[in-house]
């Protein structure tokens, strides 16, 4: 189970967060066009009914973009469209290289990701990096990780499961208070292509509703459990208002590494590349002990830590 804590981090905590809105508003879905772009600070309401024309006149986020020709705010209404999309299970994985080059991804897969607002890489021509962590359960290291991030003025993204959210509410509150993005990693960490559309919706809504109850904030970023997806699940999660976040640099760090913290450090540094979205698991003692040195040395190479909000905005 890839309980990866991928941290999309940036230097400086005064950037606006995607979770600043206090009220969720489900906008009407729209037909996708090449120019449709979702704003970073999207929100949605806990209520499941469609918004009315009497709602506030502020600009509506395009959070419910779908592939269907008729607008809808209920993903079950577009079940016929989803059924026509491929549900072939794919597992996200990249071959690392020590040339500091962008990992290769087949063009067809890149096109599919782009179509459904899924990301694995920032700008490959810029020395920028996005730090993300997966949080399936707490192993005692997250407080130290948060301390290191604060000391180095870096903001990251934490993808939490339902178990983590319910068992570690104070740590989740601290993440939000210190300016980090908290993303959805599903309630029970299932394989999405094995679920029905309604089951996927439930998996995500249980987490986002509990997170909203706990913090008053909203979720718009998703890391699919175990990195497993299909075209159908990408389409559905986009229709539910999520940006899927994969990664371009990761390692088998959810278990102790033979070389300990030095191996964790060297693996990241050897495979660092422009626009890297780094996935780390917060359960790793090796990662935690290597993190401060990693951040300092990555900055020393001229890299800037950025946020997922900046990633999707193309900044």
C-alpha positions, 0 to 999 in steps of 0.5 A: 500500500503506497501510503505516500505522503507527497508533499507539494511544498513551497517556500513562503506560507502567505500564498493563498490556499485552495482551502481558504473558502469556508462554504462549499458551493456545487456549481453546475457542470459544464461541457469541457472545452480547451479553455475551461480551467478551474480556479485554484480557490474552488469551493463546494457546499456540503448540501447536495442539491443544485445551486439556484440562480439566487445564489451569490453572484461571485464567479463560479468555479468550474469544479464540476466539469464533465465530459457530457453534453448536458450539465449535471451536478450529480455524478450518478446522472452521468452514469451512461457516459462513465460506463462508455469510458474505459475502466482498464485498471492502471497502476501509476509508476515511473522508471527513475533515472539518475540523469536528472531528466524528466521521467518518461510517460507515454504520450497517450497517458499524458493526453489522458491525464491532461484531459481530466485535469490530472498532474504528475509534473510541474514545468519541466523547464523550471527548477521547481519542486512540489513536496507531497506526503501520503498519510494512511496512519500515524507512525509518530513522525508527522509532528517532526515533519511539520516542525522541519517544514516550518523551520525551513519555510516550506509548504507541502501537501498531505493526502489523508485517509479517513482513518488518519483524519479520524484518529489524528484530528489535531495533526490535521488541524495543525497542517491547515493552521500552518498553511499546508494543503490537505488532500483526499486519499479516500476513506478506506484506501480501496482500488477505485477501478474496482468500485462503482461510481456511487462507491467512489463518490462515497469514499471521497465525500466521507473524507471531505465532509469530515474534513470540512466539519473538523476545519471548515475547509474544503478539499479539491486535490486527490491522490488515488489510493495506491496510484491505481486509476482508469480513464473512467475514475479520472473522469468521475473524480474530475466531475466531482471537483477533484484534481488528481495528483500523481508524482514524478519521484517516489521510492519504496519508503513505506518500509525501512530502507536498507541504507536508512536516512542516507539512502532516502536522501541520496535517492531523492537527490540522485533523481531530482529533476525540474518540476518534480512532484515528490511523493514521500510517506510520512510513516518513514523514519528514514524520510523524516531524518533526511528531510531537513538536509534534503530541503536545505540541499535542494534549495542550495541547488537553486530549486524553489518549493512550490504548492499544488495551487501554483502547479494547477495555475501554471505559475 
